[in-house]
């Protein structure tokens, strides 16, 4: 009948991407389902019917009905700057935007949807890239990565609570992603551990109390497990001990500088909405290989590690001076304190070497700020002396008053 022919013609019109939303009330259930489906695809993938059709094909490709002229027009339309507006591109589909570390966020959301990864390490490198060899540029690159991890941790996409509904993300994958976003926060205890050896040398106290047998067993077990884990990582990755030691050194350098700044910047960005503008990190090229190795650039990221270096060096000098004045009985405990301080200095030695460089061009402001912070911290700690309890202080005052 005429009514059925009219309905068939309207169904053919539904095959196109143009709809009159005001006529949706006149459509039957089949027409509405097709319209809603088409609108859903357009909201997700954009207003290119050819592109939407290609996404529905099993192995991708180009629809057979598309001719070359149509493909060129559709390609120009898809690559235009405004194509992604009011779609899910960059939010739920494709490369996820809005994060400094968009690669982590994109991979995490893909794994939450059920995608699987394979470990591919061909003999011939699939990709090659250049990295900054300058100290300041390298620390700024690490700062950018760490800030991206902090942003993900403070967002709704945090692996601690995101992606439980589908149940497609495995627990080991979730644990791996959690480790990827929480590592900048290790800078807080790392700062404390790097300052404690110098504090012990300046105050005459020791950070390690007398351990019981059970505590000693636990300590040795933890220490041995760390060594075994490091050996397994060395064998699995195929790197040498020297490369592993360099990685450990830079982990400490980046932890007390770039990671610390990333934590505070990420928290300020979340609370106060302060945005941080990053510039593209300068990379070394073949024409100027190692040309910028000793070029020093001033940055506030250098102040914390420099202060820690100065603090530990002052602590070592103060420890030996106190031992010379106290006699031979104080040399035994001194070596334990100096060992921990030298362990910190050994980890920060490449940073010290990078500061000095080939021509000793360390900015004066870095040295002044670092010496000032280290001196103020040392004087305050010696003045407060938190290792002395209240009872000991009371006894000392009583003895002073009654001539004990």
Helices and strands as residue ranges (DSSP letters): H 2-13, G 21-26, H 29-45, H 49-56, H 68-78, H 102-112, H 135-153, H 171-182, G 183-185, H 186-203, H 213-237, H 241-255, H 258-272, H 302-326, G 328-330, H 331-347, H 349-356, H 364-384, H 390-402
